């Protein structure tokens, strides 16, 4: 396996990502859009999820494809971002055909970023407009770090962020991940700078620091983590998958979250992974390619999480430092 040309989820042909931010509020929205409707599934492992239209992603539901997937900040307020995306898609004539009407299918998930130092005193919920703006900005380039749904994200000890990565399997199938990292846990070992995801790094994509040492007996201190919870992600492939197969892909991808964030899947996080499959390439028979897809999805997600934290940028009023401010000046080593 090797990274795709961009090392982004948009290496999966036919997918675009649009992002919009409000740096005063310290929040944002990220949208994954397909050139055509695509198969999607979801798996939730966190104890405090916030979602829209995820029930229809079960294999036995009427609608088997979606038009877009949305990741947003804002806790429950951020669920309105998908409404802005749906409005924009309807204006484009996209959506599930019902008689003479089109109903865009836009599942979404949110993270909690209401206590990150931004101005939350809005008179009107800003997320619908942010969702529409993110849709309008869709393209193949993806800003990492303090962008999109990762704009105001945090982790236990550092700013979080928006990350992405990709892999091309030997058989030609591509897998990519997009993630907004806002975890109660930490992405770095023992305070950093080394990332938990270090064993999976490719081409020094998050500093090439190698693996550090950690104390396996150290207990998490969630009491200090008020204000950050929930890592939400999308893994995607150009393989042809059923919704059941896509669900297994989402389940496997959670391994990558557990490798890159410690602890993960806590009762206070709403950790969730969407899976998307564009269907451009047939999945070889025999079952082993599905295994390889799941492994690639987990590796991509672990790398994307580290990249999101690695690329986060400092901003006025941040309650926590970013990785670059704490470690880059010293060459990425502890001072």
ZIMO-V211822 format. One record per residue. N is the residue number from 1. RES is the residue in three letters. PSI is psi in whole degrees, -180 to 180 (NA if undefined). OMEGA is omega in radians with two decimals (* if undefined). BURIAL is + if it has 24 or more other ideal C-beta (glycine too) atoms within 12 Angstrom, else -. Layout:
n res psi omega burial
N RES PSI OMEGA BURIAL
N RES PSI OMEGA BURIAL
This chain:
n res psi omega burial
1 UNK 149 3.11 +
2 UNK 155 3.06 -
3 UNK 151 3.05 +
4 UNK 178 -3.04 +
5 UNK -37 -3.13 -
6 UNK -16 -2.97 +
7 UNK 43 -3.12 +
8 UNK 163 3.09 +
9 UNK -25 -3.14 +
10 UNK 1 2.93 +
11 UNK -17 2.99 +
12 UNK 109 -3.03 +
13 UNK 137 3.13 +
14 UNK -8 3.11 +
15 UNK 142 3.03 +
16 UNK 158 3.08 +
17 UNK 132 3.02 +
18 UNK 143 -3.11 +
19 UNK 149 3.06 +
20 UNK 147 -3.08 +
21 UNK 154 2.90 +
22 UNK 103 -3.03 +
23 UNK -19 3.02 +
24 UNK -42 3.10 -
25 UNK -20 -3.05 +
26 UNK 61 -3.13 +
27 UNK 173 3.13 +
28 UNK -177 -3.06 +
29 UNK 141 3.02 +
30 UNK 135 -3.09 +
31 UNK 132 2.96 +
32 UNK 123 -3.04 +
33 UNK 137 3.08 +
34 UNK 151 3.03 +
35 UNK -25 3.05 -
36 UNK 164 3.08 -
37 UNK 147 -3.08 +
38 UNK 155 3.08 +
39 UNK 138 3.12 +
40 UNK 154 3.11 +
41 UNK 174 -3.11 +
42 UNK 150 2.99 +
43 UNK 130 -3.10 +
44 UNK 130 3.09 +
45 UNK -11 3.08 +
46 UNK 161 -3.08 +
47 UNK -5 -3.05 -
48 UNK 62 -3.09 +
49 UNK 157 3.00 +
50 UNK 116 -2.97 +
51 UNK 163 3.03 +
52 UNK 133 3.03 +
53 UNK 30 3.10 +
54 UNK -23 3.13 +
55 UNK -32 -3.10 -
56 UNK -4 -3.13 +
57 UNK -1 3.07 +
58 UNK 148 -3.05 -
59 UNK -21 -3.08 -
60 UNK 10 -3.10 -
61 UNK 162 -3.09 -
62 UNK -49 -3.07 -
63 UNK 123 -3.07 +
64 UNK -9 -3.11 +
65 UNK 157 3.12 +
66 UNK 165 3.12 +
67 UNK -29 -3.12 +
68 UNK 162 3.01 +
69 UNK 142 -3.02 +
70 UNK 132 2.95 +
71 UNK 134 -3.07 +
72 UNK 154 2.92 +
73 UNK -172 2.97 +
74 UNK 4 -3.07 +
75 UNK -142 -3.06 +
76 UNK -30 3.10 +
77 UNK -34 -3.08 +
78 UNK -15 3.10 +
79 UNK -22 3.13 +
80 UNK -14 3.11 +
81 UNK -39 3.14 +
82 UNK -27 3.07 +
83 UNK -41 3.08 +
84 UNK -39 3.09 +
85 UNK -43 -3.14 +
86 UNK -40 3.10 +
87 UNK -44 -3.13 +
88 UNK -41 3.12 +
89 UNK -38 3.10 +
90 UNK -39 3.11 +
91 UNK -26 3.09 -
92 UNK -1 -3.12 -
93 UNK 18 -3.11 -
94 UNK 155 3.07 +
95 UNK 170 3.13 +
96 UNK 127 -3.07 +
97 UNK 124 3.09 -
98 UNK 99 -3.05 -
99 UNK -124 3.12 -
100 UNK 11 -3.09 -
101 UNK 158 3.04 -
102 UNK 128 -3.13 -
103 UNK 101 3.11 +
104 UNK 137 3.12 +
105 UNK 111 -2.98 +
106 UNK 82 3.02 +
107 UNK 153 -3.14 +
108 UNK 166 3.08 +
109 UNK 153 -3.08 +
110 UNK 159 3.00 +
111 UNK 163 -3.11 +
112 UNK 111 3.10 +
113 UNK 34 -3.06 +
114 UNK -9 -3.09 +
115 UNK 39 -3.02 +
116 UNK 14 3.11 +
117 UNK -5 3.11 +
118 UNK 166 -3.14 +
119 UNK 106 -3.12 -
120 UNK 16 -3.09 +
121 UNK 41 -3.09 -
122 UNK 147 3.06 -
123 UNK -25 3.14 -
124 UNK 136 3.13 -
125 UNK 121 -3.07 +
126 UNK -5 -2.91 +
127 UNK -30 3.09 +
128 UNK -44 3.11 +
129 UNK -38 3.11 +
130 UNK -39 3.10 +
131 UNK -44 3.13 +
132 UNK -41 3.13 +
133 UNK -39 3.12 +
134 UNK -43 3.10 +
135 UNK -45 -3.11 +
136 UNK -23 -3.10 +
137 UNK 8 -3.01 +
138 UNK 136 3.11 +
139 UNK -170 -3.09 -
140 UNK -14 3.07 +
141 UNK 144 -3.07 -
142 UNK 116 3.05 +
143 UNK 134 -3.12 +
144 UNK 164 3.11 +
145 UNK -126 -3.07 +
146 UNK 71 -3.07 +
147 UNK 157 3.07 +
148 UNK -139 -3.11 +
149 UNK -15 3.12 +
150 UNK 5 -3.04 +
151 UNK -47 -3.09 +
152 UNK 19 -3.06 +
153 UNK 153 3.11 +
154 UNK 163 2.96 +
155 UNK -171 -3.08 +
156 UNK -37 -3.00 +
157 UNK -10 -3.09 +
158 UNK 166 2.97 +
159 UNK 144 3.00 +
160 UNK -158 -3.14 +
161 UNK -174 -3.13 +
162 UNK 124 -3.11 +
163 UNK 158 3.09 +
164 UNK 154 3.09 +
165 UNK 164 3.13 +
166 UNK 165 3.06 +
167 UNK 144 2.98 +
168 UNK 120 3.14 +
169 UNK 161 -3.11 +
170 UNK -31 3.13 -
171 UNK -2 3.07 -
172 UNK -10 3.09 -
173 UNK 140 -3.14 +
174 UNK 142 3.06 +
175 UNK 139 3.10 +
176 UNK 163 3.12 +
177 UNK 147 3.01 +
178 UNK 132 -3.03 +
179 UNK 141 2.98 +
180 UNK 114 -2.97 +
181 UNK 109 -3.06 +
182 UNK 59 -2.87 +
183 UNK 147 2.95 +
184 UNK -30 3.11 +
185 UNK -173 -3.09 +
186 UNK 146 3.07 +
187 UNK -7 -3.10 +
188 UNK 155 -3.11 +
189 UNK 128 2.99 +
190 UNK 36 -3.12 -
191 UNK -5 3.06 +
192 UNK 177 0.19 +
193 UNK -10 -3.03 +
194 UNK 143 -3.11 +
195 UNK 146 3.02 +
196 UNK -31 -3.12 +
197 UNK 5 -3.04 +
198 UNK -39 -3.11 +
199 UNK -14 -3.07 -
200 UNK 4 -3.09 +
201 UNK 144 3.08 +
202 UNK 132 3.02 +
203 UNK 44 3.10 -
204 UNK 41 -3.04 -
205 UNK -18 2.98 +
206 UNK 51 2.95 +
207 UNK -17 3.12 +
208 UNK 41 -3.04 -
209 UNK -14 -3.02 +
210 UNK -173 -3.09 -
211 UNK 142 3.07 -
212 UNK -170 3.10 +
213 UNK 153 3.12 -
214 UNK 162 3.12 -
215 UNK 107 -3.09 -
216 UNK -14 3.11 -
217 UNK -2 -3.13 -
218 UNK 132 -3.13 -
219 UNK 142 3.05 -
220 UNK 149 3.10 +
221 UNK 72 -3.07 -
222 UNK -19 3.13 -
223 UNK -27 -3.12 -
224 UNK 1 -3.00 -
225 UNK 20 -3.13 +
226 UNK 125 3.08 -
227 UNK -14 3.04 +
228 UNK 129 3.06 +
229 UNK 138 3.03 +
230 UNK 117 2.97 +
231 UNK 123 -3.08 +
232 UNK 139 -2.96 +
233 UNK 161 3.00 +
234 UNK 127 2.96 +
235 UNK 141 -3.02 +
236 UNK 155 3.10 +
237 UNK 157 3.05 +
238 UNK 7 3.08 +
239 UNK 154 3.07 +
240 UNK 112 -3.13 -
241 UNK 148 2.93 +
242 UNK 170 3.08 +
243 UNK -35 3.10 +
244 UNK -43 3.11 -
245 UNK -37 3.09 +
246 UNK -35 3.08 +
247 UNK -42 3.09 +
248 UNK -34 3.08 +
249 UNK -43 3.11 +
250 UNK -40 3.11 +
251 UNK -48 -3.12 +
252 UNK -36 -3.10 +
253 UNK -27 3.12 +
254 UNK -25 3.06 +
255 UNK -38 3.13 +
256 UNK -35 3.09 +
257 UNK -42 3.14 +
258 UNK -28 3.10 +
259 UNK -26 -2.98 +
260 UNK -15 -3.11 +
261 UNK 127 -3.12 +
262 UNK 120 -0.14 +
263 UNK 164 3.03 +
264 UNK 170 3.09 +
265 UNK 39 -3.11 +
266 UNK 168 3.08 +
267 UNK -19 -3.08 -
268 UNK -10 3.09 +
269 UNK 148 3.03 +
270 UNK 40 -2.98 +
271 UNK 129 -2.99 +
272 UNK 144 3.05 +
273 UNK 123 2.91 +
274 UNK 149 2.96 +
275 UNK 141 -3.14 +
276 UNK 139 3.14 +
277 UNK 119 -3.09 +
278 UNK -20 3.05 +
279 UNK 17 -3.09 +
280 UNK -30 -3.08 +
281 UNK 139 3.11 +
282 UNK 147 3.07 -
283 UNK 119 -3.12 +
284 UNK 146 -3.14 -
285 UNK 160 3.07 -
286 UNK -18 3.06 -
287 UNK -24 -3.06 -
288 UNK -30 3.13 -
289 UNK -33 3.05 +
290 UNK -38 3.06 +
291 UNK -46 -3.14 -
292 UNK -37 3.09 +
293 UNK -45 3.14 +
294 UNK -42 3.09 +
295 UNK -44 3.14 +
296 UNK -39 3.13 +
297 UNK -41 3.11 +
298 UNK -43 3.11 +
299 UNK -44 3.12 +
300 UNK -43 -3.09 +
301 UNK -41 3.09 +
302 UNK -45 3.14 +
303 UNK -41 -3.13 +
304 UNK -38 3.11 +
305 UNK -48 3.13 +
306 UNK -40 3.13 +
307 UNK -38 3.12 +
308 UNK -44 3.11 +
309 UNK -41 -3.12 +
310 UNK -38 -3.06 +
311 UNK -1 3.14 +
312 UNK 147 -3.10 +
313 UNK 148 3.11 +
314 UNK 150 3.08 +
315 UNK 152 3.13 +
316 UNK 137 3.08 -
317 UNK 0 3.13 -
318 UNK 132 3.08 +
319 UNK -13 -3.14 +
320 UNK 151 3.14 +
321 UNK 159 3.01 +
322 UNK 162 -3.11 +
323 UNK -45 -3.09 +
324 UNK -43 -3.12 +
325 UNK -35 -3.08 -
326 UNK -36 -2.95 +
327 UNK -28 -2.99 +
328 UNK -35 -3.12 -
329 UNK -27 3.13 -
330 UNK 22 3.13 -
331 UNK 18 3.11 -
332 UNK 7 -3.14 +
333 UNK 164 3.10 -
334 UNK 142 3.10 -
335 UNK NA * -
